[in-house]
Amino acid sequence: MSETAEKLLHGFNTAVLTHKSEAKPNTGEALHFSETGHKGGLFLISKDVDEITQLNSNGKKQAARKKTRNRKTVMRKDIFEYRGKSYRVNSAKSGLYVETLKSMINQFELAAQKWSRVFVLRFDLHTHYYTGDSKRLSKFSKRLFMRLRRDYGFKEIGFCWAREMERAKSQHYHFVLFLDGRLVRHSKRINELIKAAWDDGTGAYHVPVIKRPYYFGSGEQITDDVIYRLSYLAKARGKGYRDKQAKDFQCSRMKTDFV
């Protein structure tokens, strides 16, 4: 086993994550999400929701054009081989973008190298209105990261997000945070910060309400389950409906502390 693999297993030794997805949101309502975690390396994972149905900000239906240039390699296998390891992934019908998978795995592994306990939070961001750019998400990220550093003292914040738009008339975002778990004792405050950073007071922006059930366990299955859940962000379906300057996916650029 490689040094990185050992760090992963030692850093994430207990948790149970669910792969099931349940009810979709009604118009203008936030969903209730489940969360699972563990003491040694806390995981909080929300359920995946694909769509909401709303009009654009001008009240008219606007067809978003899909950007298909420079698309990355798509894989449709259930096992992803990367740097000598095999990862179980959720390839679904549309397949997964390989480069996106690699980016998420890299950031996940780096987080495990940096911190003895890693806090991983998966949540979704919804909006009533279609926008072709990522200005709203950029504003959200800056606001959230500033508050996380202020309230928790995080020196570094890892993240990945994916923009998607399917049958709905507006885009939604899937987001994951990688944080130093030694500084986190409870998820409630972070959930509040996420909601405050995304909500503009008009009711046009929604975030899930994440409950706090826990399960304590151990084993290599943890890393496998986490990568499986994160692989959902790499799915090809729903990507590309945006302006040219916007992105479908972005990850932090954490680097190793080891020379």
Secondary structure, DSSP 4 states (H G I P E B T S, - for coil): --HHHHHHHHH-----------PPPPTT-PPEE-----SSS-EEEPPP--------TTSS--PPPBP-TTPPPEE--SEEEETTEEEE---TTT-EEHHHHHHHHHHHHHHHHH-SSEEEEEEEEEESS--SS-HHHHHHHHHHHHHHHHHH--S--EEEEEEE-SSSSS-EEEEEEEEEGGG-S-SHHHHHHHHHHH--SSS-EE--EE--------STHHHHHHHHHHGGGGBSTT--BS-TTS-SEEE-----S--
